Amino acid sequence: MDSEIARMSHVLRGSLQTTLLNVQSLAVTLDGDAETQESIRIIREELLRAGQMLLAAFEVCSLELGDVTRTNLRTLVTAALHDADVDGVILSPGPWPDVVADERLLGLAIAHLARNARAASLPGKRPPEIHAASARGRTVVVVRDWGRGFGSVEPPGRAFGSSRPGHVATGLLTVERIARLHHGTLSFETSSRGTTVSLALPAPPRTGDERGRAVTAIKGRARRG
C-alpha cells in the first residue's frame, strides 16, 4: 500500500511539473498581452495550490497502523512532546490510563495537537494543558488552550488552510487519520476563552489485577447494600 501511494505521488509530481512548464511556455509565447498574462498567472498559482494539496493528501493517506502495544498514556505523551521539541505544555497530575495504540502514530498526533495549542496560546497567559481519562469504554486525551478560539469556522488546518504563504496545513487531518486508524474520534469545543480538542480511543481491556479489584469493589458494594 505504501509503495503504491508513493508511486502515485511520484507520478503526480511529474505531471504537475510538466503542466507548469507548458503554462510557462505559453506565458512566454503570449508575452505582451497583459490580460492573458494575468490569466496565466492565476492558472499557475491554482495549479501549484491544487498540486500541493493533492500531495499533502497522499502523505496523510499513506499513514498506516503499525505495531500496536499497551502503554501508559502519560509516558507516551511525555515522550512525544520531548521528541517533537514542544515545551510549555502542562500535563495534569495524578495517574493516567493506559492505551493500546501504535505509539509512533499516537505520538505524532499528540505532537500536532500540542503545537496547535502552543500556537493558539497568548504570550504571558495561561499555558496549554493536556490531561487524560477513561470513561464509557473510551480513553480520551484532552488538549486545552486559553487562546481566542476559532469562532464558527472550521479549525485552522482542518481543510489544508494555513496562515503561512505556500504552506499546506495537514496537522489536524493527520490527527483525524490517526484517530480513525485506531477506531477513535476527534472533536472540538471552542469559544473566546480557548479551545478544547478531545482525541478518544477505545479503552484497553482490563488486566487481571484490574478485573480483580473491580470484582472486589462490586462485592463490597453488594454487602453494604
The 8 nearest C-alpha neighbors of each residue, nearest first, counted from 0:
[[1, 3, 2, 4, 61, 5, 63, 62],
 [0, 2, 4, 3, 61, 5, 62, 63],
 [3, 1, 5, 4, 0, 6, 7, 61],
 [4, 2, 6, 0, 5, 1, 7, 8],
 [3, 5, 7, 1, 6, 2, 8, 0],
 [4, 6, 2, 8, 3, 7, 1, 9],
 [7, 5, 3, 9, 8, 4, 2, 10],
 [8, 6, 10, 4, 9, 5, 11, 3],
 [7, 9, 5, 11, 6, 10, 4, 12],
 [8, 10, 6, 12, 7, 11, 5, 13],
 [11, 9, 7, 13, 8, 12, 14, 6],
 [10, 12, 8, 14, 13, 9, 15, 7],
 [11, 13, 9, 15, 10, 14, 16, 8],
 [14, 12, 16, 10, 11, 15, 17, 9],
 [15, 13, 11, 17, 16, 12, 10, 18],
 [14, 16, 18, 12, 13, 17, 11, 19],
 [15, 17, 13, 19, 18, 14, 12, 20],
 [18, 16, 20, 14, 15, 19, 13, 21],
 [17, 19, 15, 21, 20, 16, 14, 22],
 [18, 20, 22, 16, 21, 17, 23, 15],
 [21, 19, 23, 17, 22, 18, 24, 16],
 [20, 22, 24, 18, 23, 19, 25, 17],
 [21, 23, 19, 25, 24, 20, 18, 26],
 [22, 24, 26, 20, 21, 25, 19, 27],
 [25, 23, 21, 27, 26, 22, 20, 28],
 [24, 26, 28, 22, 23, 27, 29, 21],
 [25, 27, 23, 29, 24, 28, 30, 36],
 [28, 26, 30, 24, 25, 29, 23, 22],
 [27, 29, 25, 26, 30, 24, 23, 31],
 [30, 28, 26, 27, 25, 32, 31, 35],
 [31, 29, 27, 28, 32, 26, 36, 33],
 [30, 32, 33, 29, 36, 35, 27, 34],
 [31, 33, 35, 34, 30, 36, 29, 37],
 [32, 34, 36, 35, 31, 37, 30, 38],
 [35, 33, 37, 36, 32, 38, 39, 31],
 [34, 36, 38, 37, 32, 33, 39, 29],
 [35, 37, 39, 33, 38, 34, 40, 32],
 [38, 36, 40, 34, 39, 35, 33, 41],
 [39, 37, 35, 41, 40, 36, 42, 34],
 [38, 40, 42, 36, 37, 41, 43, 35],
 [39, 41, 37, 43, 38, 42, 36, 44],
 [40, 42, 44, 38, 39, 43, 45, 37],
 [43, 41, 39, 45, 40, 44, 46, 38],
 [44, 42, 46, 40, 41, 45, 39, 47],
 [45, 43, 47, 41, 46, 42, 48, 40],
 [44, 46, 48, 42, 47, 43, 49, 41],
 [47, 45, 43, 49, 48, 44, 50, 42],
 [46, 48, 50, 44, 45, 49, 51, 43],
 [47, 49, 45, 51, 50, 46, 44, 52],
 [50, 48, 46, 52, 51, 47, 45, 53],
 [49, 51, 47, 53, 48, 52, 46, 54],
 [50, 52, 48, 54, 49, 53, 47, 55],
 [51, 53, 55, 49, 50, 54, 56, 48],
 [54, 52, 56, 50, 55, 51, 49, 57],
 [55, 53, 57, 51, 56, 52, 50, 8],
 [54, 56, 52, 58, 57, 53, 51, 59],
 [57, 55, 53, 59, 58, 54, 52, 60],
 [56, 58, 60, 54, 55, 59, 61, 53],
 [59, 57, 55, 61, 56, 60, 54, 62],
 [58, 60, 56, 61, 57, 173, 62, 55],
 [61, 59, 57, 62, 58, 56, 176, 63],
 [60, 62, 58, 59, 1, 57, 63, 4],
 [63, 61, 60, 59, 64, 58, 177, 176],
 [64, 62, 61, 65, 180, 60, 1, 177],
 [63, 65, 180, 101, 66, 62, 104, 67],
 [64, 66, 101, 67, 63, 104, 103, 102],
 [65, 67, 101, 68, 64, 100, 102, 103],
 [68, 66, 101, 100, 65, 99, 69, 102],
 [69, 67, 99, 100, 70, 101, 66, 102],
 [68, 70, 99, 98, 100, 97, 67, 71],
 [71, 69, 97, 98, 72, 68, 99, 75],
 [70, 72, 97, 74, 73, 96, 98, 75],
 [71, 73, 75, 97, 74, 98, 96, 76],
 [74, 72, 76, 75, 71, 95, 77, 96],
 [73, 75, 77, 72, 71, 76, 78, 70],
 [74, 76, 72, 78, 73, 77, 79, 71],
 [77, 75, 79, 73, 78, 74, 72, 80],
 [78, 76, 74, 80, 79, 75, 73, 81],
 [77, 79, 81, 75, 76, 80, 82, 74],
 [78, 80, 106, 76, 82, 81, 77, 110],
 [81, 79, 85, 83, 77, 78, 82, 84],
 [80, 82, 84, 78, 79, 83, 77, 85],
 [81, 83, 79, 84, 80, 78, 85, 110],
 [82, 84, 80, 81, 85, 79, 110, 107],
 [85, 83, 81, 82, 80, 86, 79, 110],
 [86, 84, 80, 83, 81, 114, 87, 113],
 [87, 85, 88, 84, 80, 81, 117, 89],
 [86, 88, 126, 89, 85, 127, 117, 128],
 [87, 89, 127, 128, 86, 126, 90, 129],
 [90, 88, 128, 129, 127, 91, 87, 126],
 [91, 89, 129, 128, 130, 92, 88, 73],
 [90, 92, 130, 129, 89, 93, 128, 131],
 [93, 91, 90, 94, 130, 95, 89, 73],
 [92, 94, 95, 91, 90, 130, 73, 96],
 [95, 93, 96, 92, 73, 91, 131, 132],
 [94, 96, 73, 72, 131, 93, 132, 97],
 [97, 95, 72, 71, 132, 133, 98, 94],
 [98, 96, 71, 72, 70, 69, 95, 99],
 [97, 99, 69, 70, 203, 72, 100, 71],
 [100, 98, 69, 68, 203, 67, 70, 97],
 [101, 99, 67, 68, 102, 98, 69, 105],
 [100, 102, 67, 104, 103, 66, 65, 105],
 [101, 103, 105, 104, 100, 106, 75, 67],
 [104, 102, 106, 101, 105, 107, 65, 79],
 [105, 103, 107, 106, 101, 102, 108, 177],
 [106, 104, 108, 102, 107, 103, 101, 109],
 [105, 107, 79, 109, 103, 104, 108, 102],
 [106, 108, 104, 110, 105, 109, 103, 111],
 [109, 107, 174, 105, 111, 106, 110, 104],
 [110, 108, 106, 112, 111, 107, 113, 105],
 [109, 111, 113, 107, 108, 112, 80, 79],
 [112, 110, 108, 114, 109, 113, 170, 115],
 [113, 111, 115, 109, 114, 110, 116, 108],
 [112, 114, 116, 110, 115, 111, 109, 117],
 [115, 113, 117, 111, 116, 112, 118, 110],
 [114, 116, 118, 112, 113, 117, 119, 111],
 [117, 115, 113, 119, 144, 114, 118, 127],
 [116, 118, 114, 120, 119, 115, 113, 127],
 [117, 119, 115, 116, 120, 114, 121, 113],
 [118, 120, 116, 146, 117, 115, 121, 144],
 [121, 119, 146, 117, 118, 145, 144, 116],
 [120, 122, 124, 146, 123, 119, 145, 125],
 [123, 121, 124, 120, 125, 126, 119, 146],
 [122, 124, 121, 125, 126, 120, 145, 87],
 [125, 123, 121, 122, 126, 120, 145, 146],
 [124, 126, 145, 127, 123, 120, 121, 144],
 [127, 125, 88, 124, 87, 120, 128, 144],
 [128, 126, 144, 88, 143, 116, 89, 117],
 [129, 127, 89, 143, 88, 90, 142, 144],
 [130, 128, 142, 90, 141, 89, 143, 91],
 [129, 131, 91, 141, 140, 90, 128, 142],
 [132, 130, 140, 139, 141, 95, 129, 96],
 [131, 133, 139, 138, 96, 134, 95, 140],
 [134, 132, 138, 137, 139, 96, 202, 136],
 [133, 135, 137, 136, 138, 132, 139, 202],
 [136, 134, 137, 133, 202, 138, 201, 132],
 [135, 137, 202, 134, 201, 133, 138, 203],
 [138, 136, 202, 201, 134, 135, 200, 133],
 [137, 139, 133, 202, 200, 199, 132, 201],
 [138, 140, 199, 131, 132, 198, 137, 133],
 [139, 141, 131, 198, 197, 130, 199, 142],
 [140, 142, 197, 130, 129, 196, 131, 139],
 [141, 143, 129, 196, 195, 128, 197, 140],
 [144, 142, 195, 128, 127, 194, 129, 141],
 [143, 145, 127, 116, 193, 194, 146, 120],
 [146, 144, 193, 192, 120, 125, 194, 127],
 [147, 145, 193, 120, 119, 148, 144, 121],
 [146, 148, 191, 193, 192, 149, 145, 190],
 [149, 147, 193, 190, 191, 189, 194, 146],
 [148, 150, 154, 152, 151, 147, 189, 190],
 [151, 149, 152, 148, 190, 189, 191, 153],
 [150, 152, 149, 153, 189, 154, 190, 148],
 [153, 151, 150, 149, 154, 155, 148, 157],
 [152, 154, 157, 155, 151, 149, 158, 156],
 [153, 155, 157, 156, 149, 152, 158, 187],
 [156, 154, 157, 160, 153, 161, 149, 158],
 [155, 157, 160, 168, 159, 158, 161, 169],
 [158, 156, 154, 171, 155, 159, 172, 153],
 [157, 159, 156, 160, 172, 155, 169, 168],
 [160, 158, 168, 156, 167, 169, 157, 161],
 [161, 159, 156, 158, 168, 155, 167, 157],
 [162, 160, 163, 168, 156, 166, 167, 159],
 [161, 163, 164, 160, 166, 155, 168, 165],
 [162, 164, 161, 166, 165, 167, 160, 168],
 [165, 163, 166, 162, 161, 167, 160, 48],
 [164, 166, 163, 167, 48, 161, 51, 47],
 [167, 165, 163, 164, 168, 161, 162, 160],
 [166, 168, 159, 161, 169, 160, 52, 165],
 [167, 169, 159, 156, 161, 160, 170, 166],
 [168, 170, 172, 159, 171, 173, 156, 167],
 [171, 169, 173, 172, 111, 168, 174, 156],
 [172, 170, 174, 173, 157, 169, 175, 156],
 [171, 173, 169, 175, 174, 170, 157, 176],
 [172, 174, 176, 170, 171, 175, 59, 169],
 [173, 175, 108, 171, 177, 176, 172, 178],
 [176, 174, 178, 172, 177, 173, 185, 171],
 [177, 175, 173, 179, 174, 178, 172, 180],
 [178, 176, 180, 174, 175, 179, 173, 181],
 [177, 179, 183, 175, 181, 184, 176, 180],
 [180, 178, 182, 183, 181, 176, 177, 175],
 [179, 181, 177, 182, 178, 176, 64, 63],
 [180, 182, 179, 178, 183, 177, 200, 100],
 [183, 181, 179, 180, 178, 200, 201, 184],
 [184, 182, 200, 178, 179, 199, 181, 201],
 [183, 185, 199, 178, 198, 179, 186, 200],
 [184, 186, 198, 197, 175, 199, 178, 187],
 [187, 185, 197, 196, 184, 198, 188, 195],
 [188, 186, 196, 195, 197, 189, 194, 185],
 [187, 189, 195, 194, 196, 186, 190, 193],
 [190, 188, 194, 148, 193, 195, 187, 149],
 [191, 189, 148, 192, 193, 150, 194, 147],
 [190, 192, 147, 148, 193, 189, 146, 150],
 [193, 191, 190, 145, 147, 146, 148, 194],
 [194, 192, 145, 146, 148, 147, 144, 190],
 [195, 193, 189, 148, 144, 188, 143, 190],
 [194, 196, 143, 188, 142, 187, 189, 197],
 [195, 197, 187, 142, 141, 186, 143, 194],
 [198, 196, 141, 186, 140, 185, 199, 139],
 [197, 199, 185, 140, 139, 184, 141, 196],
 [200, 198, 139, 184, 183, 138, 197, 137],
 [201, 199, 183, 138, 137, 202, 139, 181],
 [202, 200, 137, 138, 136, 203, 183, 199],
 [201, 203, 137, 138, 136, 200, 98, 204],
 [204, 202, 99, 98, 205, 201, 97, 69],
 [205, 203, 206, 202, 99, 136, 201, 98],
 [204, 206, 209, 210, 203, 207, 208, 202],
 [205, 207, 209, 208, 210, 204, 211, 203],
 [206, 208, 210, 209, 211, 205, 212, 204],
 [209, 207, 211, 210, 206, 212, 205, 213],
 [208, 210, 206, 212, 211, 207, 205, 213],
 [211, 209, 213, 207, 208, 212, 205, 214],
 [210, 212, 208, 214, 209, 213, 207, 215],
 [211, 213, 215, 209, 214, 210, 216, 208],
 [212, 214, 210, 216, 211, 215, 209, 217],
 [215, 213, 217, 211, 216, 212, 210, 218],
 [216, 214, 212, 218, 213, 217, 219, 211],
 [215, 217, 219, 213, 214, 218, 212, 220],
 [216, 218, 214, 220, 219, 215, 213, 221],
 [219, 217, 221, 215, 220, 216, 214, 222],
 [218, 220, 216, 222, 221, 217, 215, 223],
 [219, 221, 223, 217, 218, 222, 224, 216],
 [222, 220, 218, 224, 219, 223, 217, 216],
 [221, 223, 219, 224, 220, 218, 217, 216],
 [224, 222, 220, 221, 219, 218, 217, 216],
 [223, 221, 222, 220, 219, 218, 217, 216]]
